[in-house]
Amino acid sequence: MNEKANYGNWVPEKALYMLFGAAVLLGVHEHLVEHLDWNGEGRLLDIGCGAAALTVRCAKAFPKAQITAMDYWGAEWNYAKEQCERNAQIEGVADRISFQKGDAAKLDFPDETFDAAVSNFVFHEVRTAKDKRDVVREALRVVKKGGVFSFQDMFSQKALYGDMEQFVRELKAEGISEVHYIGNLEKKLDFIPGFVTTPWMISGMGIIYGKK
């Protein structure tokens, strides 16, 4: 990514960036995109885009895609829509991205609007949803039948998501045709330093991905 773009001041990815640097965060984004089984034709939604680092990564990975990126933003965060727009402009992908403010717990889009959806370490931060599983379901609501998704969050923390294997079964029963879950990514991704698994560091990282 262009060094002039400013991606370093966003939450909830801020901890990853501050602890491990841009290279590790880019690796996390790459992992998410690799699990999005999509041809890149159509519309993609980035939920909780922060400063647009993942949004830009998706725009470059899928050059035919039209991307909508949303975030709550606000004075309490160290980023804004204007920063996102500037970053996209610097990276040369602004013509295919639109940014808008919104609440991940109640997305301002009709059912089945997008061909693909992504989100990176956002769902657990959504304060307007007591049950973080509801944020996942809301994200899936706006994905078209047959569309794809890749979401990374603290899915392996039972205090947030409970039994993820049970949650996967529930999603399938609710009509999601294909759901995969990989837990405890901090122990499995080679580019994440081993000390991250200590209790006072980030732990419980996971990904769910598949097809609606």
Order of alpha helices (4+ residues) and beta strands (2+ residues): alpha-alpha-beta-alpha-beta-alpha-beta-beta-alpha-beta-alpha-alpha-beta-beta
